[in-house]
Amino acid sequence: MKLFYYSLLVIAGFLAMSLASFWLTVRPPRLVIPVHPRDYNLQAEEVTIPTDDGLRLSAWLVPRAAAPAIILLHGYPAEKADLLPLAAALHPYFTTLLVDLRYFGKSAGRATTFGFRERRDLRRAIDFLGARGFDRVGVFGFSLGGAVGIMTAAEDARIRAVAAYAPFADLRTLGHEVYSFLWVLKYPLVEAMILWARLFLGGNISRPSPATAAATLSIPVLLIHSRGDEQIAFGHAELLRRALARNPDAEFHFIERGRHGEFDRGLDERITAFFKEHLAGR
């Protein structure tokens, strides 16, 4: 009988640990970046974008007359200001819309959902641009934002081109890597966290994966990743490259060294050239 009670205590402790890990993951401390578009000589309009579930997303619209629009999506746990340097590089050629993903920055939301609800949020951002007269839209996303961009592009034909820097290819795989120190316990822990997501977020946040979505894309895709990335392992880029193998418009820019999010020399120009080729002239 004691063994039975001890087993119940172990199971209860494990479930409590998995719930705590889940909440810390979907409600991380938010990174505040104290810069503004004016610091980059950008004239931005502060706008809000309503979501399907009644939230309001904070965004900066940096217009350029008669130019296609690019939506910029930041990483986890940052905010839209993190991508202002890239917005400044794109501004001579494009309108840019920098969006705080739900929960982050000045956007509303009780938790991040790793793309589960952010895909619909991105579609509402495209709706916003359409209402402003922009019918040629591209997406650049970093890390989480890159995964959201890839997954949404597989669902919304209005996205003409997508560039993704260091996106994860599969959420389960990423979870196993993050909790690798737990050895075999990482597998039930990740599954338990996905079950908590079903309960609290209303669905399976691990499906579809960015790799599954990428395999369906026929639009131009630029995948960027550093072989030295310490947060999203380069193996995710390899999974995505295999998924994109049948896409003749898939391009790859792999950096030999560099931490998560580092821009090597000329990367701004590489991203700008990609969108100029595949978006500006179409």
N, C-alpha and C positions, 0 to 999 in steps of 0.2 A: 504493500500500500504506500509506503514511504517513497518508493521508486516512482509510483504514479504521480504523487504530489510534486516530487522533485522535477519530473518531466513537465508537468503543467507549469511550474515556475520558470523553467528554462524556456518553454515555448512562449509564455507570457512576456518574459524579459526580451526575447528575440523580437516579438511583435512590437513591443514598446520601442525598442531600438530602431526597428525599421520605420515606424511612424515618425519618430524624432528625425531620422535621416531624411525622410520624405519632406517634412515641413521645412527643414533647413535648406533643402535643395530647391524647393519651389518658392521659398521666401528668403533668399539670401540677403545679406547686407548690400544695399545699393551703392554703387560707386557714383560719386558726384564729381563732375568735371566742370570747374568754374571758368568756362570760356563761353563766348557768345559770338554769333555770326559777325558782329561789327569788328571783333578782334581780327577777322580775316577779310575785312573790307567787303563783306557781303550784306546786301540789303534784304533782310528776311522778313516775311510776314508770319506772325505767330497764328497758327490755325489749330483747330481741333477736329478730330475725325471720330464720328460715332461708330461704335461697334454693334454687332448683331445682338449682343447681350446687355446693351445699355450703358457701356462704359464710354469714356471720352479719352481719346489718345491725343497727346500733345505732339505738335509737329512744327517745323519751320519750312516754309515754302520760299525758295530762292529762285525767283522767276528769271527767265531770259526769253525775250520776244521771239516767237516763231521757232522755238527749239524743242526737240523731244525732251521728255522728262525721265529722270532716273530717281527711283526711291532708294534711299540709303537706310539700311537696317543695322543697328549696332549689335555688339556681342553681349554676353552674360558675364557680369551683372552691371554693365555700363549704361550709357545713355546716348542720346543722339549727338551731343556735343563732341563725342569721341571721334566722329567722322567729319568734323568741320574741315580739317586739312584736305581731305579728299574732295569735299564739296567745293572748296576753293579751286582745286585743280580742274574740276569738271565744269566750273561755272562759265568759262569762255565759250563753251559749246552747248551746254545743256541747262535746262531747268532742273533743280534738285529739290526733293522733298525728304527731309530728315525726320524720321519718326521715332518717338520713344515707344518701344514695345510695351505692351500691357505690363503693369506693376512697376516698370522701371522709369527713371527720370520723373517727369511731371505727369505721366499718364496714370489713369486710374487702374484699379485691379488689385485683387487680394493675393495673386500668385502668378508666377510665370507657368506656362503649360508646355514649354519646349516645342512649340509648333502646332500643338493640337488645336488651340483656338487662334493662335497668331496667324495661321493660314487664312482664316476668314477675315481677320483684321487687315491683312495686306490687301485682300480683295476690296475692302471698304476704302483703303487708301487709293487704290486704282479707280474706284468709283469717284472719289473726290477729285482726282486729276481729270477724269473724263468730264465731270461737270464744269471744269475750268477750261475745257477745250483741248486737253492733251490726249491724243489717241495713239501716240507712239511712246511706249513706256518700257523702260528697262529697270532691272533691280540689281543693286549691289548689296551684299550682306556679308558681315564678318561674324565668324563663329556661329552662334545661335542664329543670327540674322541670315547667314549664308544658308543654313539648313532650311530656314523658313522660306527663303527665296526659291530654292530648288523644289521644295515640296509644293509650293503654291504655283510655280510655273507649270508643273505637271497637271494642274487643275484649271488654270485660267489662261486661255489663249491670248489674252490681251498683253501678257508679258512677252515682249519680242526678243529679249536677250537677258541673260542673268550671269553675273559674276559673283563668285563665292570664294571668300578667303577663310581657310581653316574651318570649314563646316564639319560637323560630325556626320558620319555615314549611317550610323545605327545607334540608337539610344541605349539599347541593351549592351552592346559592345562597349560603349563609353562607360556605362555603369560598372561593368566588370573591371575595366581598367582603373577607374577611380577607387574602387574598393578591393583592389587586388591584394592589399595587405591582409585581408581576411581569409585568403586562400579559398578553400571550397565553399565557405560560408557566403562568399560574394554572390553566388548564384541564387540561393534562396532569398538573400537580402534584396537583390535587384527585383526579383519577381514579386516579393512582398511590396516593394515600393510602387511597382506598376499597378498592383492591386489596390493600394491606397489611392493612387491616381484615379482609378476607375470609380472609386467610392466618392472622392471629394471633388474631382474635376469632371466626372461624367463620361469618361471614355478611355480608350487605350492610347496613351500618349506615345507609345513606341511604334505605332503603325498608322500610316505607312512610314517607312524609314526614308531618309533622303536618298539612300542608294536605290531603293525600289522605285522612287519617283524619278530619279535621274535616268534610269534605264528606259523610261518612256519618252524622254525629251528629244525633240528634233530641232529645237531652236538653238541659236548660238549660246554656248556655255563656256565661261572662262573659270577654270578651277585653279586656285592659288593655295599653296601650302608650303610650310617650311619642314624640311626633314628633321630639324632640331626642335620642333614644337614640343613644349613640355606639358601642355594641357590637352590638346587634341592630337593624339599620336599620328604620325605620318601614315600609319596603316589605314586610317580613314580615307586619306587621299587615294590610296591604292584601290580600296573598295569602290570608290566613286569613279576612278579612272576605268576600272573594268566595267562598271555599269554604263559608262558613257562610250564604250568601245564602238558601238554601231552608229554613233552620232558624228557625221562628217564635219559638223561645225563646232565640235568640242575642242577647246584649246587648254593647254596646261602650262602653268608657270610655277615650277618647283624651285624653292630656295634651298640652297645647300646648308646654310646656317641662319639662325635667327629664332628668337623666342616668339611665343604666341602673340601675334598682332604686330610684330615689327615690320615696317615697310622698308624693304631694301631700296637701294638707289635705283630710281627709274620706275618704281612700281606704279606710282600715280600716273605716269605717262603710259605705261602698259595698259592700265585699266581704261584710261581715256581713249587710247587708240582702239581698243576692243569695241567700245561703245560707238565711237565714230564710224567704224567700219560696218557694224551690224545694226546700228540704230539710226544714226543721223541721216543716212542715205536711203532709208527704206520707208 
